[in-house]
Amino acid sequence: MRSLVRTAVATVLCFVPFIAGAQGGAHKGSIVIPSSSLEQSRDIGARAHTNVRMFVPAEGFTSPRPLSVGPPYAGFLYETPASVACVYHLTTAVTGCNPNAVTAIPSGGSKAIAIVDAYDDPGAASDLAYFSAQFGLPAPSFQVVYAGGSRPSRNSGWELEESLDIEWAHAIAPKAKIYLVEAASNSFYDLFAAVQTAGNLVAAAGGGEVSMSWGGGEFPSEVNYDSYFTTSGVVYFASAGDGPGTLYPSVSPNVVAAGGTTLRRNPSTGAFLAEAAWVDTGGGASYYEARPSYQSVVKSTVGSKRGVPDLSAVADPNTGVWVYDSGNGGWLAVGGTSASSPILAAVVNLAGHFATSTNAELTTVYNSLTVATSFNDTTTGFCGPYMGYSPAKGWDFCTGVGSPNGLVGK
């Protein structure tokens, strides 16, 4: 079995341009960044990148567990649908929320969540079904839609992105209809067309959420595209990014910006210790977007510009989530704010309030800022340019209002 795992990891590595620093501890390994997550200067204002990273153990994943037991491999503490739901109090809390012990999963969700990504994930439906069976989730209601009218080409990095997005939207809101809307390419032209298609699908389903785990560096004309995120009955989410600074469309006032956190665990017992800001989460004040009315309560921090993120969830690949992607080797430990966006979109779906717009949703969020029981107010860690931002009580540039604490105020 070990040789098979090593082969699978090698398959993944063939589309990765470089490996970030090796990790210590019982399971040494490397953080791997797909080329789809790297932005070139020529891409700004023209093309989007993913916000996804992987942790690859040096010895591969060994000691597979039987199907329907929980985590696919023994001896690791990567997050499962049950452990994330436990940490964020979406199910009855269990002491420690150990991924290898907790089994309770969210049982709700309704209407629709649309995932917008570029290119094609050929195994999307079968991989989602396999992921669901592994963690005891209900069979998904799932549909792939080609926004350009025909099936796009495959891209390995974007395929991993799509697997992450659909699986974790379903994990947190398992009774919601999941649409995967595939854009013809990662150009903003194609992606925004796909966003329109996604918004229409969600509106026709009676409302829900659109999640966009991609983005690009800000550019002066971005404000002209904000209207793409205004379909009535739809709340839009986007990743805040996996590096210092801000990304579009997460800085749009019509989008919930999803920041990233680290879920710290006792390496011996697996018990959840605390949540901290993820050092690589995106965040800051927009260069071009004005402060929206719902952020008046944090104007002393953001000034006259839109501040991000709004909400945060697990994103650190060192404390990542399990994802199944047959096209890239099978089971992987994945992070990046690409995980935060679908998780937070699904939490809002699970809450069942179905705001009429992103503005309405964020008005509720910011009005709940002072309600201690609505969010986990992360106050440790650091992020941003030169690591100059620190989490603080209330809202901050690393984690926004914090991470979900139950379903109130969402």
CORLIN-V989857 format. One record per backbone hydrogen bond with DSSP energy under -1.0 kcal/mol. NH is the residue of the N-H (numbers start at 0). CO is the residue of the C=O. Records with the same first field share a line. If there is no record, write none. Layout:
# CORLIN-V989857
NH=CO  CO
This chain:
# CORLIN-V989857
4=0
5=1
6=2
7=3
8=4
9=5
10=6
11=7
12=8
13=9
14=11
15=12
19=30
22=28
29=55
31=53
32=17
34=14
36=33
37=34
42=39
45=42
46=42
47=185
48=214
49=35
52=334
53=31
54=332
55=29
57=27
59=56
64=71
68=65
73=62
78=319
83=79
84=80
85=81
86=82
87=83
88=85
89=84
90=84
96=93
100=97
101=97
111=206
112=176
113=208
114=178
115=210
116=180
118=182
119=152
123=120
126=122
127=123
128=124
129=125
130=126
131=127
132=128
133=129
134=130
136=131
142=177
144=179
146=181
148=145
158=154
159=155
160=156
161=157
162=158
163=159
164=160
165=161
166=162
167=163
168=164
169=165
170=166
171=167
172=168
174=107
175=172
176=110
177=140
178=112
179=142
180=114
181=144
182=116
187=45
190=186
191=187
192=188
193=189
194=190
195=191
196=192
197=193
198=194
199=195
200=196
201=197
202=198
203=199
204=200
205=202
206=201
207=232
208=111
209=234
210=113
211=236
214=48
215=247
221=218
223=220
224=221
227=224
228=225
232=355
233=230
234=207
236=209
237=255
238=211
239=257
247=215
250=246
251=248
254=251
255=235
257=237
258=310
260=312
261=275
263=273
265=270
269=265
271=95
272=263
275=261
276=379
277=259
280=277
281=240
282=244
283=307
285=305
290=303
294=291
295=292
297=294
298=295
300=297
301=297
302=298
304=301
305=288
307=283
309=256
310=256
311=401
312=258
314=260
315=260
318=315
319=316
320=333
321=78
322=331
324=329
327=324
328=325
329=324
331=322
333=320
334=52
335=314
337=50
338=335
340=336
342=338
343=339
344=340
345=341
346=342
347=343
348=344
349=345
350=346
360=356
361=357
362=358
363=359
364=360
365=361
366=362
368=365
370=367
373=370
375=402
377=375
382=388
386=383
387=384
388=382
399=395
400=309
401=398
402=375
404=373
405=87
